[in-house]
Amino acid sequence: TPWEGGLFKLRMLFKDDYPSSPPKCKFEPPLFHPNVYPSGTVCLSILEEDKDWRPAITIKQILLGIQELLNEPNIQDPAQAEAYTIYCQNRVEYEKRVRAQAKKFAPS
């Protein structure tokens, strides 16, 4: 995977009514990825109350879902125009950008 070697900080914000509502998951700093908003917020259906969120979803399932999303972007639900466009039009360039990002965030 082009993400290999990177250490990415993810902040999970829980509202008082959790688990009735999903946590907000945000990469800090934001990642170059089709399903990560420029703010760093992750766009994933299981994190959206009006889509696939269920109170039974565990933190482990959320993290595994985000990990899977990094490797397999959902082009049906883009959140970042530049990453989406490059991913769709030039996969080699996309993977090059992801590898550079992983190298930048590699633990020292």
Secondary structure, 3 states (H helix, E strand, C coil): CCCCCCCCCEEEECCCCCCCCCCEEEECCCCCCCCECCCCEECCHHHCCCCCCCCCCCHHHHHHHHHHHHHCCCCCCCCCHHHHHHHHHCHHHHHHHHHHHHHHCCCC
